[in-house]
Amino acid sequence: MNLTEFNKSDRCVHFSCPQRSVSPAVYILLYVCSAAVVLLTVCGNLLVIISIFHFKQLHTPTNILVLSLAVSDLFIGIFVMPLMLIWTIESCWILGNFFCNIYWLINSLLTISVYTIAQIAVDRYLALSYPFLYMNIVSVRISCGVVVFSWCVVVMYMLALLYFNGNFRSFVMCPGECFSVPNEVWTVIDLIFSFIFPLSVIIILYTRVFVIAKKHATAIRELNNHTQPKTQKITSHSMKSERKAAKVLGILVSVFLVCLLPYFIYSLLGNVIELQFETFQKVLITFYLNSTLNPLIYALFYPWFRRCIKLFVTLRIFQRNSALINVLS
């Protein structure tokens, strides 16, 4: 993601970690709440990953993209959120140079989330615009290939970003700080690659998806007003299913955009006007919270996910041939 540039002149001479102005009780409460958020993020995304891996019925092209999103959210919950929350609570980086490097390295997984959401938008657009072509061409294997390719591209880009900006040397500028300072050219490249391009794809395609879904809804109502042959009823049911899937994933994308928008605005304005680093932390935490919200969206709007949770709770998942249990009906 865009790694905001900070003014380096004489910072280390005057820098010192600010003292905490909160009571010990509030301090402990902040850590307890942070631990709860991290635990919810990790457990929720683990449930999504295990569900899609385990149950055969969930092995669909769209769910492979959902799986990719859950994996990136899991990594953020394990490796990024705890470090960021500690940094925010302490108002100072206390974890040293090594974990600072790890933080910015894994933080680049946010780009994976953006591109996965863009891939979901492409998937829904194709499913609604060209349903027969989609069913004949798009398969689980192709979706897996797309996911692996996108992860490889983002990892290669991330390594190039680190290499051409002096590897990890620019991360720790002063004791108690953990900043990344790319040069001006890579700041622009990163903004385009990580935000502008995938965000444009998401907005344009989901606008088209909603227009098409509205047309399908009108067509379904017209079909229901007349006596239909069996083939037309099947078509109507298929259109309803695709429209419902587009609606649920539209909610997922909308929540993602709400969480992304403050970070996107900060990335655009961070090098134009002087903004406090505390603002950057709050904006970044808002983006990270999307990884916590995604499993909650699945639980609210995906019946199959609620059934999977029930199977986990009742331990039926450990029964023989549990992978063949019908979780979609």
C-alpha positions as CSV (number, residue, x, y, z in Angstrom):
1,M,0.0,0.0,0.0
2,N,1.0,3.7,-0.1
3,L,3.7,4.2,2.5
4,T,3.3,7.8,3.6
5,E,6.4,10.0,3.5
6,F,7.4,11.9,6.6
7,N,9.8,14.8,7.0
8,K,13.1,13.4,8.1
9,S,14.9,16.7,9.0
10,D,16.1,16.8,12.6
11,R,13.4,14.3,13.7
12,C,15.7,12.1,15.7
13,V,17.3,15.1,17.5
14,H,13.9,16.2,18.9
15,F,12.0,12.9,19.0
16,S,10.9,11.3,22.2
17,C,8.1,8.9,22.9
18,P,5.1,10.8,24.3
19,Q,3.9,9.8,27.8
20,R,0.6,8.0,28.1
21,S,-2.1,10.3,29.5
22,V,-4.6,7.5,30.4
23,S,-5.2,5.8,33.6
24,P,-3.9,2.2,34.1
25,A,-7.5,0.9,34.0
26,V,-8.1,2.5,30.6
27,Y,-4.7,1.3,29.4
28,I,-5.6,-2.3,30.3
29,L,-9.1,-1.9,28.8
30,L,-7.5,-0.7,25.5
31,Y,-5.4,-3.9,25.4
32,V,-8.3,-6.1,26.2
33,C,-10.5,-4.6,23.5
34,S,-7.6,-4.8,21.0
35,A,-7.0,-8.5,21.9
36,A,-10.8,-9.1,21.4
37,V,-10.7,-7.5,18.0
38,V,-7.7,-9.5,16.9
39,L,-9.2,-12.7,18.2
40,L,-12.5,-12.0,16.4
41,T,-10.6,-11.3,13.1
42,V,-8.5,-14.4,13.3
43,C,-11.3,-16.8,14.4
44,G,-13.8,-15.4,11.9
45,N,-11.5,-15.7,8.9
46,L,-10.3,-19.1,10.0
47,L,-13.9,-20.3,10.0
48,V,-14.4,-19.0,6.5
49,I,-11.2,-20.7,5.3
50,I,-11.9,-24.1,6.9
51,S,-15.6,-24.0,5.7
52,I,-14.6,-23.4,2.0
53,F,-11.8,-25.9,2.2
54,H,-13.8,-28.6,3.9
55,F,-17.3,-28.7,2.4
56,K,-17.4,-29.8,-1.3
57,Q,-20.4,-27.8,-2.1
58,L,-18.5,-24.6,-1.4
59,H,-15.8,-25.3,-4.0
60,T,-17.1,-22.7,-6.5
61,P,-15.1,-20.1,-8.5
62,T,-16.6,-17.2,-6.5
63,N,-15.9,-18.9,-3.1
64,I,-12.2,-19.3,-4.2
65,L,-12.0,-15.5,-4.4
66,V,-13.7,-15.3,-1.0
67,L,-11.2,-17.8,0.3
68,S,-8.3,-15.6,-1.0
69,L,-9.8,-12.6,0.7
70,A,-10.2,-14.5,4.0
71,V,-6.5,-15.7,3.8
72,S,-5.2,-12.1,3.4
73,D,-7.5,-10.9,6.2
74,L,-6.2,-13.8,8.4
75,F,-2.6,-12.6,7.8
76,I,-3.6,-9.1,8.6
77,G,-5.2,-10.2,11.8
78,I,-2.2,-12.3,12.9
79,F,0.8,-10.2,11.8
80,V,-0.4,-6.6,11.2
81,M,-3.3,-5.7,13.5
82,P,-1.5,-6.6,16.8
83,L,1.6,-4.6,15.9
84,M,-0.5,-1.6,14.8
85,L,-2.7,-1.6,17.9
86,I,0.3,-1.8,20.2
87,W,1.9,1.1,18.3
88,T,-1.3,3.1,18.7
89,I,-1.9,2.4,22.4
90,E,1.8,3.0,23.3
91,S,2.0,6.1,21.1
92,C,5.5,4.8,20.3
93,W,7.1,1.9,18.4
94,I,8.5,-0.4,21.1
95,L,9.0,-3.6,19.1
96,G,12.4,-2.8,17.5
97,N,13.7,-2.8,14.0
98,F,13.0,-6.4,13.1
99,F,9.2,-6.2,13.8
100,C,9.1,-2.8,12.1
101,N,10.4,-4.5,8.9
102,I,7.9,-7.3,9.3
103,Y,5.1,-4.9,9.9
104,W,5.7,-2.9,6.6
105,L,6.4,-6.1,4.7
106,I,3.1,-7.9,5.7
107,N,1.2,-4.6,5.5
108,S,1.5,-4.8,1.8
109,L,-1.0,-7.7,1.9
110,L,-3.6,-4.9,2.0
111,T,-3.0,-4.6,-1.7
112,I,-4.0,-8.3,-2.0
113,S,-7.4,-7.4,-0.4
114,V,-8.0,-4.6,-2.8
115,Y,-7.2,-6.8,-5.9
116,T,-9.3,-9.7,-4.5
117,I,-12.3,-7.3,-4.2
118,A,-11.7,-6.2,-7.8
119,Q,-11.6,-9.8,-8.9
120,I,-14.9,-10.5,-7.1
121,A,-16.4,-7.5,-9.0
122,V,-15.1,-9.0,-12.3
123,D,-16.5,-12.4,-11.4
124,R,-20.0,-11.0,-10.6
125,Y,-20.0,-8.9,-13.7
126,L,-19.2,-11.9,-15.9
127,A,-21.7,-14.1,-14.1
128,L,-24.5,-11.6,-14.7
129,S,-23.6,-10.3,-18.1
130,Y,-22.5,-13.5,-19.8
131,P,-24.1,-16.3,-17.7
132,F,-23.7,-19.1,-20.3
133,L,-20.1,-18.1,-21.1
134,Y,-19.3,-17.9,-17.4
135,M,-20.7,-21.4,-16.6
136,N,-18.8,-22.9,-19.5
137,I,-15.4,-21.2,-19.1
138,V,-15.0,-20.1,-15.4
139,S,-14.1,-23.0,-13.2
140,V,-12.6,-23.6,-9.8
141,R,-9.2,-24.4,-11.4
142,I,-9.2,-21.1,-13.4
143,S,-10.2,-19.2,-10.2
144,C,-7.3,-20.8,-8.3
145,G,-4.9,-19.9,-11.1
146,V,-6.1,-16.2,-11.0
147,V,-5.7,-16.1,-7.3
148,V,-2.2,-17.5,-7.3
149,F,-1.2,-15.2,-10.2
150,S,-2.5,-12.1,-8.3
151,W,-0.7,-13.1,-5.1
152,C,2.5,-13.6,-7.1
153,V,2.2,-10.2,-8.8
154,V,1.5,-8.4,-5.6
155,V,4.5,-10.1,-3.8
156,M,6.8,-9.3,-6.7
157,Y,5.6,-5.7,-6.7
158,M,6.1,-5.4,-3.0
159,L,9.7,-6.8,-3.2
160,A,10.4,-4.3,-6.1
161,L,9.0,-1.5,-3.9
162,L,11.3,-2.4,-1.1
163,Y,14.4,-3.0,-3.3
164,F,14.2,0.3,-5.2
165,N,13.7,2.2,-2.0
166,G,16.7,0.9,-0.2
167,N,15.3,-2.4,1.1
168,F,14.5,-1.9,4.8
169,R,17.0,0.9,5.5
170,S,14.5,3.7,5.4
171,F,12.0,2.1,7.8
172,V,13.4,3.0,11.3
173,M,14.4,6.6,11.2
174,C,14.6,7.2,15.0
175,P,14.3,5.1,18.1
176,G,10.6,4.7,18.8
177,E,9.6,5.4,15.2
178,C,8.6,3.0,12.4
179,F,8.1,4.8,9.2
180,S,8.5,3.9,5.6
181,V,9.8,6.6,3.2
182,P,9.5,5.8,-0.6
183,N,10.8,8.2,-3.1
184,E,8.4,10.5,-5.0
185,V,8.3,8.3,-8.1
186,W,7.4,5.1,-6.2
187,T,4.8,7.1,-4.2
188,V,2.9,7.8,-7.4
189,I,3.4,4.3,-8.8
190,D,2.2,2.8,-5.6
191,L,-0.9,5.0,-5.4
192,I,-1.8,4.0,-9.0
193,F,-1.1,0.3,-8.6
194,S,-2.5,-0.1,-5.1
195,F,-5.5,2.2,-5.2
196,I,-6.5,4.0,-8.4
197,F,-6.5,1.1,-10.8
198,P,-8.2,-1.6,-8.7
199,L,-10.6,1.0,-7.2
200,S,-11.7,2.1,-10.7
201,V,-12.3,-1.5,-11.7
202,I,-14.4,-2.1,-8.5
203,I,-16.5,1.1,-8.9
204,I,-17.1,0.7,-12.7
205,L,-17.9,-3.0,-12.7
206,Y,-20.2,-2.9,-9.6
207,T,-22.1,0.0,-11.1
208,R,-22.7,-2.2,-14.1
209,V,-23.6,-5.2,-11.9
210,F,-26.3,-3.2,-10.1
211,V,-27.7,-2.0,-13.4
212,I,-27.8,-5.5,-14.8
213,A,-29.3,-6.9,-11.5
214,K,-32.1,-4.3,-11.7
215,K,-32.8,-5.4,-15.3
216,H,-32.9,-9.1,-14.1
217,A,-35.3,-8.2,-11.3
218,T,-37.7,-6.5,-13.8
219,A,-37.4,-9.6,-16.1
220,I,-38.2,-11.9,-13.2
221,R,-41.3,-10.0,-12.3
222,E,-42.5,-10.1,-15.8
223,L,-41.9,-13.9,-16.0
224,N,-43.8,-14.4,-12.8
225,N,-46.8,-12.6,-14.2
226,H,-47.3,-15.1,-16.9
227,T,-47.5,-18.9,-17.1
228,Q,-44.0,-20.2,-17.7
229,P,-42.6,-23.3,-19.2
230,K,-40.3,-25.3,-17.0
231,T,-37.2,-24.1,-18.7
232,Q,-38.2,-20.5,-18.1
233,K,-38.8,-21.3,-14.4
234,I,-35.2,-22.7,-14.2
235,T,-33.9,-19.6,-15.9
236,S,-35.8,-17.4,-13.5
237,H,-34.4,-19.3,-10.5
238,S,-30.9,-19.0,-11.9
239,M,-31.3,-15.2,-12.4
240,K,-32.6,-14.9,-8.8
241,S,-29.6,-16.8,-7.5
242,E,-27.1,-14.7,-9.4
243,R,-28.9,-11.5,-8.4
244,K,-28.8,-12.5,-4.7
245,A,-25.1,-13.4,-4.9
246,A,-24.4,-10.0,-6.5
247,K,-26.4,-8.2,-3.8
248,V,-24.5,-9.9,-0.9
249,L,-21.1,-9.4,-2.5
250,G,-22.2,-5.8,-3.2
251,I,-22.6,-5.3,0.5
252,L,-19.2,-6.8,1.0
253,V,-17.7,-4.4,-1.5
254,S,-19.6,-1.4,-0.1
255,V,-18.3,-2.0,3.4
256,F,-14.8,-2.5,1.9
257,L,-15.0,0.9,0.1
258,V,-16.2,2.6,3.3
259,C,-13.2,1.3,5.1
260,L,-10.9,2.0,2.2
261,L,-12.0,5.6,1.4
262,P,-10.4,7.4,4.4
263,Y,-7.0,5.6,3.7
264,F,-7.4,6.5,0.0
265,I,-8.0,10.1,0.7
266,Y,-5.1,10.2,3.2
267,S,-2.9,8.7,0.5
268,L,-3.8,11.4,-1.9
269,L,-3.5,14.3,0.5
270,G,-0.7,13.0,2.8
271,N,2.1,14.4,0.6
272,V,0.2,17.6,-0.2
273,I,-0.9,18.9,3.2
274,E,0.7,18.2,6.6
275,L,-1.3,15.7,8.5
276,Q,-0.7,14.3,12.0
277,F,0.7,10.8,12.2
278,E,-2.1,10.0,14.8
279,T,-4.5,10.6,11.9
280,F,-2.6,8.2,9.8
281,Q,-2.9,5.5,12.5
282,K,-6.6,5.9,12.9
283,V,-7.2,5.8,9.2
284,L,-5.1,2.6,8.9
285,I,-6.9,1.0,11.8
286,T,-10.2,1.7,10.0
287,F,-8.9,-0.1,7.0
288,Y,-7.7,-3.1,9.1
289,L,-11.2,-3.4,10.7
290,N,-12.5,-4.4,7.3
291,S,-10.7,-7.7,7.9
292,T,-12.8,-8.1,11.1
293,L,-16.1,-7.1,9.5
294,N,-15.9,-9.5,6.5
295,P,-16.7,-12.7,8.4
296,L,-19.5,-10.8,10.2
297,I,-21.0,-10.0,6.8
298,Y,-20.7,-13.6,5.8
299,A,-22.5,-14.6,9.0
300,L,-25.3,-12.1,8.4
301,F,-25.9,-12.6,4.7
302,Y,-24.6,-16.1,3.8
303,P,-26.9,-18.9,5.1
304,W,-24.2,-21.5,4.2
305,F,-21.7,-19.8,6.6
306,R,-24.2,-19.9,9.5
307,R,-24.8,-23.6,8.8
308,C,-21.0,-24.2,8.8
309,I,-20.7,-22.4,12.1
310,K,-23.5,-24.6,13.5
311,L,-21.6,-27.7,12.3
312,F,-18.5,-26.5,14.0
313,V,-20.2,-25.8,17.3
314,T,-22.0,-29.2,17.3
315,L,-18.7,-30.9,16.2
316,R,-20.5,-32.6,13.3
317,I,-17.6,-31.4,11.1
318,F,-15.5,-34.2,12.7
319,Q,-18.0,-36.9,11.6
320,R,-17.1,-39.2,8.7
321,N,-18.0,-37.9,5.3
322,S,-18.9,-34.5,6.8
323,A,-17.4,-32.8,3.7
324,L,-20.4,-34.0,1.8
325,I,-23.0,-32.4,4.1
326,N,-25.4,-30.2,2.2
327,V,-24.7,-26.6,3.5
328,L,-26.5,-24.7,0.7
329,S,-30.1,-25.9,1.2
